[in-house]
């Protein structure tokens, strides 16, 4: 195995696509929010690790470690890097020790993903790609061998990375990616308690992600516990029906 001779590690890196669904919630900026989100039933807790002020939800490595120790083992931690520098990204992983690294920078190519994934093992690698007409299938195909999870998000209109727009995209494209993908696909982009059931029925993803629509309105990165609970409940019900 390219991931070394330890068979347990290799097995741990092969997520079961047909296992229980995954519900991922971004983006925690306090231990309190994270614990409430884990208790609501979120499987994956998202953190954005960046210099304060880069984005509203950015937190530092110390707070990230505190949050992760507070939510484990109930939930797994996903740490997002906005960096396009491979060494910088890996240094963040070493400092935070999340369960999953989430990369979004467009400059990161599939070969960079392969390099990073090898370097951070057994931490898993999630890549977000934007759903854009004509490009998405090619891009998803190109990442099949270098990721543990693929995330489909709505294309960003403002910041130079995929996602966090709070808007949905063409779910029929996402459905095709899910049907073709050998790795688990997480659907993101404008999902809320109101539309997540329709999204799950239409796309049949392995997981779903919520950021904007589980925030306190107007307070990016501050979670609304009632909205989080409603999202998790709606997603769990819908996953039970596919």
TORFITI-444559 format. One record per residue (C-alpha): residue in three letters; y, x, z; residue number from 1. Coordinates in steps of 0.2 Angstrom, whole numbers, plus 5000, padded with zeros to 4 digits. Each point is the difference from the previous one (the first is absolute). Layout:
PT  rest  y  x  z  nr
PT  Ala  Y  X  Z  NUM
...
This chain:
PT  rest  y  x  z  nr
PT  Unk  5000  5000  5000  1
PT  Unk  5018  5006  4996  2
PT  Unk  5004  4995  5018  3
PT  Unk  4989  5013  5008  4
PT  Unk  4982  5000  5006  5
PT  Unk  5002  4988  5014  6
PT  Unk  4992  4984  4995  7
PT  Unk  5007  4990  5013  8
PT  Unk  5018  5005  4994  9
PT  Unk  4995  4995  4982  10
PT  Unk  4993  4983  5006  11
PT  Unk  5016  4997  5010  12
PT  Unk  5010  5003  4985  13
PT  Unk  4991  4986  4990  14
PT  Unk  5008  4984  5005  15
PT  Unk  4989  4985  4997  16
PT  Unk  5008  4989  4988  17
PT  Unk  4991  4985  5005  18
PT  Unk  5003  5002  5018  19
PT  Unk  5012  4989  5010  20
PT  Unk  5017  4998  4992  21
PT  Unk  5015  5010  5006  22
PT  Unk  5017  4994  5006  23
PT  Unk  5013  5013  4999  24
PT  Unk  5017  4998  5008  25
PT  Unk  5015  5011  4998  26
PT  Unk  5011  5007  5007  27
PT  Unk  5000  5004  5019  28
PT  Unk  5015  5007  5009  29
PT  Unk  4995  4997  5018  30
PT  Unk  4984  5001  5010  31
PT  Unk  5003  4982  5006  32
PT  Unk  5000  4993  4982  33
PT  Unk  4985  5010  4995  34
PT  Unk  4990  4994  5015  35
PT  Unk  5005  4982  4996  36
PT  Unk  4995  5002  4982  37
PT  Unk  4983  5008  5005  38
PT  Unk  4997  4986  5012  39
PT  Unk  5004  4987  4986  40
PT  Unk  4985  5007  4991  41
PT  Unk  5007  5013  4987  42
PT  Unk  4987  5013  4995  43
PT  Unk  5013  5012  4993  44
PT  Unk  5016  5004  5008  45
PT  Unk  5013  5008  4989  46
PT  Unk  5013  5013  5005  47
PT  Unk  5013  5009  4989  48
PT  Unk  5002  5018  5005  49
PT  Unk  5017  5007  4995  50
PT  Unk  5016  5007  5006  51
PT  Unk  5010  4986  5009  52
PT  Unk  5012  4991  4989  53
PT  Unk  4990  5003  4983  54
PT  Unk  4994  4982  5001  55
PT  Unk  5003  4988  5015  56
PT  Unk  4982  5000  5005  57
PT  Unk  4998  5019  5001  58
PT  Unk  4993  5007  5016  59
PT  Unk  4996  5018  5005  60
PT  Unk  4983  5008  5004  61
PT  Unk  5001  4999  5019  62
PT  Unk  5003  4981  4999  63
PT  Unk  4987  4998  4987  64
PT  Unk  4987  5009  5011  65
PT  Unk  5004  4989  5015  66
PT  Unk  4998  4984  4989  67
PT  Unk  4984  5006  4993  68
PT  Unk  4992  5003  5017  69
PT  Unk  5006  4983  5006  70
PT  Unk  4992  4990  4986  71
PT  Unk  4983  5010  4999  72
PT  Unk  4986  4996  4999  73
PT  Unk  5005  4982  4996  74
PT  Unk  5009  5004  4985  75
PT  Unk  5001  5015  4988  76
PT  Unk  5016  5009  4997  77
PT  Unk  5008  5003  4982  78
PT  Unk  5014  5013  4999  79
PT  Unk  5011  4999  4984  80
PT  Unk  5009  5015  4994  81
PT  Unk  5014  4999  4988  82
PT  Unk  4999  5018  4996  83
PT  Unk  4995  5007  4983  84
PT  Unk  4995  5017  5007  85
PT  Unk  4982  5002  5003  86
PT  Unk  5001  5013  5014  87
PT  Unk  5014  4989  5009  88
PT  Unk  4988  4985  4999  89
PT  Unk  4985  5009  5007  90
PT  Unk  5011  5007  5014  91
PT  Unk  5005  4983  5005  92
PT  Unk  4981  4995  5000  93
PT  Unk  4997  5014  5011  94
PT  Unk  5014  4995  5012  95
PT  Unk  4996  4981  5001  96
PT  Unk  4981  5000  4997  97
PT  Unk  4999  4982  4992  98
PT  Unk  4984  4992  4994  99
PT  Unk  5008  4998  4983  100
PT  Unk  5013  5009  4991  101
PT  Unk  5011  4989  4988  102
PT  Unk  5009  5009  4986  103
PT  Unk  5012  4992  4988  104
PT  Unk  5011  5013  4991  105
PT  Unk  4999  4998  4981  106
PT  Unk  5000  5019  4998  107
PT  Unk  4983  5001  5009  108
PT  Unk  4987  5000  4986  109
PT  Unk  4981  4997  5001  110
PT  Unk  4996  5018  5002  111
PT  Unk  5012  5001  5014  112
PT  Unk  4991  4986  5008  113
PT  Unk  4984  5009  4998  114
PT  Unk  5007  5016  5008  115
PT  Unk  5008  4990  5015  116
PT  Unk  4984  4990  5003  117
PT  Unk  4989  5016  5001  118
PT  Unk  5013  5008  5012  119
PT  Unk  5002  4985  5012  120
PT  Unk  4981  4995  5001  121
PT  Unk  4994  4990  5010  122
PT  Unk  5017  4991  4999  123
PT  Unk  4999  4988  4986  124
PT  Unk  5012  4999  4985  125
PT  Unk  5009  4984  4995  126
PT  Unk  5012  5000  4984  127
PT  Unk  5012  4986  4996  128
PT  Unk  5003  4997  4982  129
PT  Unk  5013  4987  4993  130
PT  Unk  4993  4986  4989  131
PT  Unk  5009  5002  4984  132
PT  Unk  4996  4992  4983  133
PT  Unk  4989  5011  4990  134
PT  Unk  4999  5015  5012  135
PT  Unk  4991  4994  5015  136
PT  Unk  4982  5000  4993  137
PT  Unk  5001  5018  4993  138
PT  Unk  5008  5006  5017  139
PT  Unk  4987  4991  5010  140
PT  Unk  4986  5008  4989  141
PT  Unk  5007  5017  5002  142
PT  Unk  4999  4999  5019  143
PT  Unk  4982  4994  5002  144
PT  Unk  4993  5017  5005  145
PT  Unk  5014  5007  5011  146
PT  Unk  5003  4986  5012  147
PT  Unk  4992  4990  5014  148
PT  Unk  5011  4985  4998  149
PT  Unk  5011  4994  4986  150
PT  Unk  5015  4989  5004  151
PT  Unk  5009  4989  4988  152
PT  Unk  5018  4996  5003  153
PT  Unk  5015  4992  4991  154
PT  Unk  5011  5013  4991  155
PT  Unk  5015  5006  5009  156
PT  Unk  5017  4995  4994  157
PT  Unk  5009  5012  5011  158
PT  Unk  4992  5014  5009  159
PT  Unk  4990  5013  4990  160
PT  Unk  4983  4994  5006  161
PT  Unk  4989  4986  4998  162
PT  Unk  5002  4985  5011  163
PT  Unk  5009  4992  5015  164
PT  Unk  5009  4988  4988  165
PT  Unk  4994  4984  5009  166
PT  Unk  4996  4993  4983  167
PT  Unk  4983  4995  4992  168
PT  Unk  4994  5007  4983  169
PT  Unk  4988  4994  4987  170
PT  Unk  4984  4997  5009  171
PT  Unk  4989  4999  4984  172
PT  Unk  5003  5018  4997  173
PT  Unk  4995  5004  5018  174
PT  Unk  4984  4989  4998  175
PT  Unk  4995  5011  4985  176
PT  Unk  5003  5016  5010  177
PT  Unk  4989  4993  5014  178
PT  Unk  4986  4995  4988  179
PT  Unk  5000  5018  4992  180
PT  Unk  5003  5010  5016  181
PT  Unk  4986  5010  5008  182
PT  Unk  5011  5002  5016  183
PT  Unk  5007  4987  5011  184
PT  Unk  5016  4992  4995  185
PT  Unk  5014  4995  5012  186
PT  Unk  5012  4987  4993  187
PT  Unk  5018  5001  5005  188
PT  Unk  5017  4994  4994  189
PT  Unk  5009  4984  5007  190
PT  Unk  4985  4994  5010  191
PT  Unk  5003  4987  5014  192
PT  Unk  4991  4988  5010  193
PT  Unk  5005  4987  4987  194
PT  Unk  4993  5009  4984  195
PT  Unk  4986  5012  5007  196
PT  Unk  4986  4987  4998  197
PT  Unk  5005  4997  4981  198
PT  Unk  5001  5019  4998  199
PT  Unk  4983  5003  5007  200
PT  Unk  4992  4986  4990  201
PT  Unk  5008  5006  4984  202
PT  Unk  4998  5019  5002  203
PT  Unk  4984  5001  5011  204
PT  Unk  5006  5017  5008  205
PT  Unk  4992  5010  5013  206
PT  Unk  5016  4999  5011  207
PT  Unk  5017  4993  5001  208
PT  Unk  5016  5008  5006  209
PT  Unk  5016  4992  5007  210
PT  Unk  5016  5008  5004  211
PT  Unk  5016  4991  4996  212
PT  Unk  4994  4982  5004  213
PT  Unk  4993  5004  5017  214
PT  Unk  5017  5009  5006  215
PT  Unk  5013  4991  5010  216
PT  Unk  5012  4994  4986  217
PT  Unk  5013  5012  4997  218
PT  Unk  4992  5014  5011  219
PT  Unk  4990  5011  4989  220
PT  Unk  4986  5008  5010  221
PT  Unk  5001  4988  5015  222
PT  Unk  4985  4989  5000  223
PT  Unk  5000  4981  5004  224
PT  Unk  4984  4998  5010  225
PT  Unk  4999  4981  4995  226
PT  Unk  5002  5005  4982  227
PT  Unk  4987  5014  5002  228
PT  Unk  4987  4988  5008  229
PT  Unk  5003  4986  4987  230
PT  Unk  4997  5013  4986  231
PT  Unk  4984  5007  5008  232
PT  Unk  4993  4983  5003  233
PT  Unk  5004  4994  4982  234
PT  Unk  4992  5016  4993  235
PT  Unk  4985  4999  5011  236
PT  Unk  4997  4982  4995  237
PT  Unk  5002  5004  4981  238
PT  Unk  4989  5015  5001  239
PT  Unk  4986  4989  5008  240
PT  Unk  5001  4989  4984  241
PT  Unk  4997  5013  4987  242
